[in-house]
């Protein structure tokens, strides 16, 4: 799967959750998107289902502890790595 496809599917998942879709931009962090913890969990669940991956617990914990450091581009990178690891 190409990076742009993953990015679009991530944006689609966020678009369902957010009222202000203008905040969905490449450099947006999860903190910028003002997601509640339960919404972050829902997003993670959606992405795991969508891409057939499982986020390791340490990554899930990091997402919750420092959402101001997780941009959407980093999240796309994480998904790419997890998908590559599943193919190995």
N, C-alpha and C positions, 0 to 999 in steps of 0.2 A: 504494500500500500504506500502511496506517495505521501510526502509530508503535507502537501496542500489538501489532500483528501482527509487526512487526520485532523488538520486544523479546522476544516469546514465542519466535520462531524462534531468536534469539540464546541465550536461556535453554535451549532444547531442545538446541542444539549443545553448549553447555557441560555440560549434564546428562549427555551421553554420555561426556564426558571426565573429569568430577569424581566422586570418591567421596563427598565431603561436599557435598551439594547445598544445605545450609543457607547456605553462603557466597554463593550466587547471590542477590544483592539489588541494588537499584537503585544504591546508592552504592559497591558493591564495585569495587575496582580490579583490574587483572590481577595485580598483586602480591599483593593479598589472596587471590586464588584460587590462588596458589602454582603458577602454570603455568610449566613449563620452556620454554626457547626453542623446542624442537621442538613442544611442544603449542601454543604461540602461533602458530607457522607452520601447524600443522594447523588451528587455529581460523580463521585468516585464509583459508586455502584453502577451508575449508568455507563460510565466509561469502561469499566470492567466487562460489562455485558456486551457493549457495542464492539469492543475490540478483542474480546476473548482473552483478556489478560487478568492478572491478579496483582494489585499493588501490594508490595511487601509491607508488613506492619510498620517497619521503621520509616518508610516513605509516607504512609498515612499519618503517622504521628508527627512527622516533620511538617506536613501540609497544615495540620491543625495548629502546631506551635508557632509557625512562622509564615502565615499566609501573605505577609507583606513582601516576602522574598520569592514567592512562586509566581512567575509570570506565565501567561498562557503559552508562550513559546517554550519555556522550560517544561511545562506539562506535556506539550507535544513531543519534546525530546525524550521525556521519560516514557511515554507511550511507545515511541519508536524503539527504544532500547528493550522494553519489556516484550514487545512483539518479536524483535530479533532473537531474544533469549528463548522464547517459546519455539522458534523455528529450529534452534540448534539441537 
